[in-house]
Amino acid sequence: MKYETVIGLEVHVELATESKIFCSCSAKFGAEQNDHVCPACCGMPGMLPIVNKRVVDLGMTAGMMLNCDINRTTTFDKKSYYYPDLPGSYQTTQWFAPICVNGKVKINTSKGEKFVRIKQIHMEEDAGKLVHDDWTDTSLVDYNRTSVPLIEIVSQPDLSSAEEVLAYLERLRDLLRFAKVSDCRFEQGSMRCDVNLSIRPEGSDKLGVRTEMKNMNSLSAIERAIDYEVARHIDALENHTEELVQETRRWDDVKGKSYSMRTKETAGDYRYFPDPNVMPVVIDDEWFDSIRASLPEFPEVKKAKYTEELGLSEYDADQLTQSRAYCDCFEAALAESGMAKESANWIISDCAKALNRRQETADMLKINGKALGQLIKLVSEDKVGRANAKKILDAMFEEDIDPLAYAEKNGFIVSNDTGAIEAIVKAVVEADPKSVADFKGGKEKALMALFGKCMKELKGNCNPQVLREILIDQINKA
C-alpha cells in the first residue's frame, strides 16, 4: 500500500527584544545562570505583568510578513503547565484571540511552488531551561529564558515531506530575519520546531494517529527525525510492530531514534482561561499603519533590483539578500560611492571576513554604510591603498569614524611625491641584486618580491601602478 505523510509545524521564534515580555529583565542570550531574573518572571505571588509593546510590534510584523490577518484586539490567556521550568505552574500565552490568523507562505521545492497555510501566530512567554547532570543525578533550572518573548507560528497540516518542511522553515527564517523579528538561530534556541506527523493511505482524507516530535536543534536533525518517524509509522501499520498512539516523542540525534516522552495532551488538558492580570491589547489604525509602513521589501524583490537595475551578479545579490543588515549597509554605501560592484565586494568579502573574526553573523553588521561608501571612494580615487583601507575598515567595526580623517591621522594617505618614492625604490633595488638579476632573467615573481618590499617601506601609501613603473625603471638602470 502507498502512504502519504501529513505534517504540521509549531515553530517557536524568540523575538529580538531587549527585555522580556512582561518585565524589564534582559532577554539577551548568554548570561550566567539565573542572572536575568526578577520576582515577576520567577512567578512570585503578587507580581503583575506589564506587556512589552515591542513584543506586539514584532508580532504584527511577523504576521504581515507571512500574509496573516491581524486581530485588532488581542488577549492573553493562562495555559496550565506544571513543570519546574515555569515557576508559576502556568504559561501566559494566547488561545482565544491570538495576534495573527489565516496566513500563507509560498515555498519552492523540487516539485514546484506550494502554499503552506498558517493557522495562527500567537505571542507567549518562553519557559526556563532544565540542566540535567547525569553524574550527580540532579536537575537544575536556569530561569534566564523564562518570560523571554516568543511567537509560535502554527501551520495547517499542509506539508508532506522533509523537503517541504525544510523549505518552509528556511522561508520563515529568511523572512523573519529580514524583518528583524528574530535572529532565528537554531543553535541558540531562538528558533525551535515541533513536528506533528501522521501517515495515511494515499488518497484518503482521514488523518492518521499523530505524534509530536521535540528536541530538534538543526534543520538536518529535523530532516532525519521526519524520515525516521515516517518509517516507524509505516512499519507499525504494515507489520504491526507497535500500536501507534497520540504522543509526544523526543528525538535523539546521536542515536538517530525517537523515544516516547508522554501521552500527547489535548487543548482541554491545558485548561485555558483568560489571564485576568493582563489587559487586552487594542491595536488602533495609527499603530497598525506604522508597522505596515516599517516593513522591508521581501528579499526576492531586493534581489531582482540588485541584478536587473544595478547589474550585480546572481551570486552577489544572493549574498547580500541573506541579511537585512547587509542590504542596508550596501544601499547606504552605494548611495555615497555610486559604485554597486565595489560596494557589494566590500560587504560580502571584507566585511564578512571581519564578522567571522569577531564570531558574529551577517545580521550583526553595524558599521556605518555611508562611511563605507566614503572609504570605497578613497580607494577608487587612489587616495588610500587597499591594505590600509582594510585597516580603516577594522577600525570602523570598533567605532563610528570618518575614513578620511582617520586615514590622515594615521598616515594612510597615498603619497604623490615621486621623488620620495624613487629614493625608497632605489634603496630596495640596490639592497637586493639577486631579485634584480632573477627578474632580468625572466622570473616575474622576483618583481613581485621587490614590489612587496617597496610597498612595505612605503607603508602601503603609494599608487600601485606608479610604484610598478618606477620599480621597473630603477631595475633597468641597475
C-alpha positions in Angstrom: 0.0 0.0 0.0 1.2 3.5 -0.7 1.1 6.1 2.1 1.2 9.8 2.2 2.7 11.9 5.0 0.8 14.7 6.7 2.9 17.2 8.6 2.0 20.4 10.6 4.6 22.5 12.3 4.7 24.6 15.5 7.6 26.9 15.1 8.7 28.9 18.2 10.7 32.1 17.5 12.3 34.2 20.2 11.7 37.9 19.4 14.6 40.4 19.1 13.7 42.5 22.1 16.0 44.0 24.8 13.7 42.9 27.6 11.3 40.1 28.5 7.6 40.1 27.6 6.1 41.1 31.0 9.1 42.6 32.9 12.2 44.7 32.4 14.7 41.8 32.8 17.2 41.4 29.9 16.1 39.0 27.2 19.7 38.6 25.8 21.2 35.2 25.3 24.4 34.0 27.0 24.3 35.4 30.6 25.3 33.4 33.7 22.6 31.1 35.0 19.7 33.0 36.8 21.3 36.3 36.1 18.4 37.8 34.3 15.5 37.2 36.7 13.2 39.2 39.0 10.2 38.4 41.1 7.9 38.9 38.1 9.5 36.4 35.8 10.1 34.0 38.7 6.4 33.8 39.3 6.4 35.3 42.8 2.9 36.0 44.3 1.5 39.5 43.8 3.6 40.5 40.8 1.6 41.9 38.0 2.8 41.6 34.3 3.1 44.6 32.0 3.0 43.9 28.3 6.2 44.9 26.4 4.9 47.0 23.4 7.9 45.9 21.3 6.7 42.3 21.5 3.4 43.3 20.0 5.2 45.4 17.3 7.2 42.3 16.3 4.2 40.0 16.5 2.4 42.2 14.0 5.5 42.5 11.8 5.8 38.7 11.6 2.1 38.4 10.8 2.3 40.9 8.0 5.4 39.3 6.5 3.6 36.0 6.5 0.4 37.4 4.9 -1.7 37.0 8.0 -4.8 38.9 9.2 -4.1 40.9 12.4 -6.5 40.8 15.2 -7.0 44.4 16.2 -7.9 43.3 19.8 -5.7 40.5 21.1 -5.8 38.9 24.5 -3.6 36.8 26.8 -4.6 33.6 28.5 -3.2 31.2 31.1 -2.2 27.7 30.0 -1.9 25.2 32.9 1.5 23.6 32.6 3.0 22.1 35.7 6.7 21.8 35.1 9.8 23.2 37.0 10.9 25.4 34.2 7.7 27.5 34.5 7.7 28.7 38.2 4.1 29.9 38.1 2.9 26.5 37.1 1.2 28.0 34.0 2.3 29.7 30.8 1.0 33.1 29.7 0.1 32.6 26.1 -2.8 33.3 23.6 -5.6 31.0 22.9 -8.9 32.8 22.4 -7.7 35.8 20.4 -4.1 35.4 19.0 -2.5 38.3 17.4 -2.4 36.8 13.8 -4.6 34.3 12.0 -5.1 32.9 8.4 -1.7 33.4 6.8 0.1 31.7 4.0 3.7 31.2 2.9 4.9 30.2 -0.6 7.7 27.7 -0.7 9.7 26.2 -3.6 10.7 22.5 -3.8 11.7 20.0 -6.5 8.0 19.6 -7.2 7.4 23.3 -7.8 5.7 26.0 -5.9 3.3 25.4 -3.0 1.5 27.5 -0.4 1.5 26.5 3.2 -1.4 27.9 5.3 -0.7 29.4 8.7 -3.5 28.8 11.2 -2.3 31.4 13.7 0.6 33.2 15.3 0.4 33.8 19.0 2.6 35.6 21.5 3.7 33.9 24.7 6.4 33.6 27.2 9.2 31.1 26.9 10.0 28.5 29.6 13.2 28.2 31.6 15.9 25.7 30.9 16.4 22.5 32.8 20.0 21.3 33.1 20.4 17.6 33.8 23.6 16.4 35.5 23.9 12.6 35.0 27.0 12.5 37.2 25.2 13.7 40.3 21.7 12.5 39.2 20.3 16.0 39.7 18.4 18.6 37.6 19.0 22.3 37.9 16.9 25.1 36.4 18.0 28.3 34.8 15.3 30.9 34.7 17.1 33.4 32.4 14.9 32.2 29.5 11.7 32.3 31.5 9.4 35.0 30.0 11.7 35.7 27.1 9.1 36.7 24.4 8.1 34.2 21.8 5.8 33.9 18.9 4.5 30.5 17.9 3.7 30.0 14.3 1.2 27.2 13.9 0.8 25.8 10.3 -2.1 23.8 8.9 -1.1 20.2 8.1 -0.2 21.1 4.6 3.4 19.7 4.4 4.0 16.2 3.1 7.8 15.6 3.2 11.0 16.5 4.9 12.0 18.6 1.8 8.8 20.7 2.1 9.4 21.1 5.9 13.0 22.4 5.3 11.8 24.7 2.5 9.1 26.1 4.8 11.5 26.6 7.8 14.1 28.3 5.6 11.5 30.6 4.1 10.3 31.5 7.6 13.8 32.1 8.8 14.6 34.3 5.8 11.5 36.5 6.2 11.7 36.9 9.9 15.4 37.7 9.9 15.0 40.1 7.1 12.2 41.9 9.0 14.5 41.9 12.1 11.8 40.0 14.1 14.4 37.4 15.3 17.9 36.2 14.6 16.3 32.7 14.2 19.4 30.8 15.4 18.7 27.1 15.9 22.0 26.7 17.8 20.9 29.2 20.5 17.3 28.1 20.6 15.9 31.3 19.2 14.1 29.2 16.5 12.7 25.8 17.5 10.3 23.5 15.8 7.9 20.8 16.9 6.8 18.4 14.2 3.3 16.9 14.2 3.3 14.0 11.8 0.9 11.2 10.8 0.6 8.7 8.0 -2.5 7.8 5.9 -3.2 5.7 2.8 -2.6 7.6 -0.4 -5.8 9.4 -1.4 -7.5 9.2 2.0 -8.9 12.3 3.6 -8.8 10.8 7.1 -5.9 11.8 9.3 -3.8 9.0 10.9 -2.5 8.8 14.5 -0.5 11.9 15.2 2.8 12.1 17.0 4.7 15.3 18.0 8.5 15.3 17.9 10.6 17.7 20.0 14.3 18.3 20.8 15.5 19.1 17.3 18.1 21.8 17.1 19.0 21.9 13.5 17.5 21.6 10.0 19.5 18.4 9.4 18.1 16.9 12.7 14.6 17.8 11.7 15.1 16.0 8.3 16.5 12.9 9.9 13.7 12.8 12.5 11.0 13.1 9.9 12.5 10.3 7.8 12.8 8.1 10.9 9.3 8.8 12.1 7.7 8.1 8.7 9.5 4.8 8.5 8.3 3.9 12.1 4.7 4.7 11.3 4.7 2.7 8.1 6.3 -0.2 9.8 3.7 -0.1 12.6 0.8 -0.1 10.1 2.2 -2.8 7.8 4.0 -5.1 10.1 2.1 -4.4 13.4 5.4 -3.9 15.2 3.7 -1.5 17.7 0.4 0.3 18.3 0.6 3.9 17.3 -0.7 6.3 19.9 -1.1 10.1 20.1 2.0 11.1 22.0 5.0 13.5 22.3 8.3 12.0 21.4 11.9 13.1 22.0 14.4 13.0 19.1 17.9 11.7 19.9 20.1 12.9 17.1 23.1 10.9 18.2 21.3 7.6 18.2 19.1 8.6 15.3 15.9 7.5 17.1 12.9 9.0 18.7 11.6 8.0 22.2 8.3 8.4 23.8 8.1 11.2 26.4 4.5 11.4 27.3 1.0 11.0 26.0 0.1 14.0 23.8 -2.1 16.5 25.6 -5.3 18.0 24.1 -6.4 21.6 24.4 -8.7 20.5 27.2 -5.8 19.2 29.3 -4.3 22.7 29.4 -7.4 24.3 30.9 -7.0 27.6 29.1 -8.7 30.6 30.6 -8.3 34.4 30.2 -5.5 35.9 32.2 -7.1 38.5 34.5 -3.8 40.2 35.1 -3.1 41.2 31.5 -5.4 43.7 29.8 -6.5 43.2 26.2 -4.2 44.9 23.7 -6.1 47.1 21.3 -4.3 48.0 18.0 -5.6 51.2 16.6 -5.2 52.4 12.9 -2.2 54.6 13.7 -0.3 51.8 15.4 -1.3 49.3 12.6 -0.3 51.7 9.8 3.1 52.5 11.4 4.0 48.8 11.5 2.8 48.3 7.9 5.0 51.3 6.8 8.1 49.8 8.5 8.0 46.5 6.6 11.1 45.9 4.4 10.9 44.7 0.8 11.0 41.0 0.5 14.4 39.5 -0.2 13.5 38.4 -3.7 12.3 41.9 -4.5 15.6 43.4 -3.5 17.5 40.6 -5.3 15.7 41.5 -8.6 16.5 45.2 -8.1 20.2 44.4 -7.5 20.5 42.2 -10.6 18.3 44.0 -13.0 18.8 47.6 -12.1 22.3 47.6 -10.6 23.9 44.9 -12.7 25.1 42.7 -9.9 25.6 39.0 -10.4 23.1 36.4 -9.1 25.8 35.3 -6.6 26.4 38.9 -5.3 22.7 39.5 -5.0 22.1 36.2 -3.1 24.9 37.0 -0.7 23.6 40.5 0.0 20.0 39.5 0.5 20.8 36.8 3.1 20.7 39.7 5.6 18.8 42.9 6.1 21.9 44.4 7.7 23.9 43.6 4.5 21.2 45.2 2.3 21.0 48.4 4.5 24.8 48.8 4.5 25.1 48.1 0.8 22.4 50.6 -0.2 24.0 53.3 2.1 27.5 52.6 0.7 26.1 52.7 -2.9 24.3 56.0 -2.3 27.6 57.5 -1.1 30.1 55.9 -3.6 27.9 55.4 -6.7 29.7 52.0 -7.2 27.5 49.0 -6.9 30.0 46.2 -7.6 32.7 47.6 -5.3 30.2 48.2 -2.5 28.9 44.6 -2.9 32.5 43.2 -2.9 33.5 45.1 0.3 30.5 43.8 2.2 30.4 40.1 1.1 34.2 39.8 1.2 35.9 42.2 3.6 33.0 42.8 6.0 32.1 39.1 6.0 35.7 38.2 7.0 35.7 40.8 9.7 32.5 39.4 11.1 33.9 35.9 11.0 36.9 37.0 13.0 34.6 38.5 15.6 32.5 35.4 15.6 29.4 37.4 14.5 26.7 36.8 12.0 25.7 38.8 8.9 22.7 40.2 10.9 25.1 41.7 13.4 26.8 44.0 10.8 26.5 47.5 12.3 29.1 49.6 10.5 28.1 53.0 9.0 27.2 52.3 5.4 27.7 55.9 4.4 31.2 55.8 5.9 31.9 52.5 4.0 30.9 54.3 0.8 33.4 57.1 1.6 36.1 54.5 2.2 35.3 52.9 -1.2 35.7 56.3 -2.9 39.1 56.9 -1.2 40.3 53.6 -2.6 38.9 54.2 -6.1 40.4 57.7 -6.2 43.8 56.2 -5.2 43.9 58.3 -2.0 44.2 55.2 0.2 45.8 51.9 -0.6 43.8 48.7 -0.4 45.8 47.3 2.5 45.4 50.4 4.6 41.7 50.6 3.6 41.3 47.2 5.3 42.9 48.6 8.5 40.4 51.5 8.3 37.5 49.0 7.9 38.7 47.2 11.0 38.6 50.5 12.9 35.0 51.1 11.6 33.9 47.9 13.4 35.1 49.3 16.7 33.7 52.8 16.4 32.0 55.2 14.1 34.8 57.1 12.4 35.3 59.4 9.4 37.5 57.4 7.0 39.3 60.4 5.5 40.1 61.9 8.9 41.3 58.5 10.2 43.5 58.0 7.2 45.1 61.4 7.6 45.6 60.9 11.3 47.3 57.5 10.8 49.4 58.4 7.8 47.4 56.3 5.3 47.0 58.9 2.6 48.8 57.8 -0.7 51.9 59.9 -1.4 52.2 61.7 -4.8 55.8 62.6 -4.1 57.5 60.6 -6.9 60.9 61.8 -5.7 60.5 60.2 -2.3 59.1 57.0 -3.9 62.1 56.8 -6.3 64.5 57.2 -3.4 62.9 54.2 -1.5 62.7 52.1 -4.6 66.3 52.7 -5.5 67.4 51.7 -2.0 65.4 48.4 -2.2 66.8 47.6 -5.7 70.4 48.2 -4.6 69.9 46.0 -1.5 68.6 43.0 -3.4 70.7 42.4 -6.5 69.7 38.7 -6.7 66.0 39.6 -7.2 67.0 42.2 -9.8 69.1 39.6 -11.7 66.3 37.0 -11.4 63.7 39.4 -12.9 66.1 40.3 -15.7 66.5 36.6 -16.3 62.7 36.2 -16.8 61.4 35.4 -13.3 58.3 37.5 -12.9 58.0 36.5 -9.2 61.2 38.4 -8.5 59.5 41.6 -9.5 56.6 40.9 -7.1 59.1 40.3 -4.3 60.8 43.7 -4.9 57.3 45.3 -5.2 56.3 43.9 -1.8 59.4 45.2 -0.2 58.9 48.7 -1.7 55.3 48.8 -0.6 56.3 47.7 2.9 58.8 50.6 3.1 56.2 53.0 1.8 53.6 51.6 4.4 51.2 51.0 1.6 50.9 54.7 0.8 51.6 54.6 -2.9 49.7 54.1 -6.1 50.5 50.5 -7.2 50.7 51.4 -10.9 53.0 54.3 -10.2 55.2 52.2 -7.9 55.4 49.4 -10.6 56.5 51.9 -13.3 59.2 53.4 -11.0 60.4 50.0 -9.9 60.8 48.7 -13.4 62.6 51.9 -14.4 65.1 51.5 -11.5 65.7 47.9 -12.3 66.5 48.8 -15.9 69.0 51.3 -14.6 70.6 48.8 -12.2 
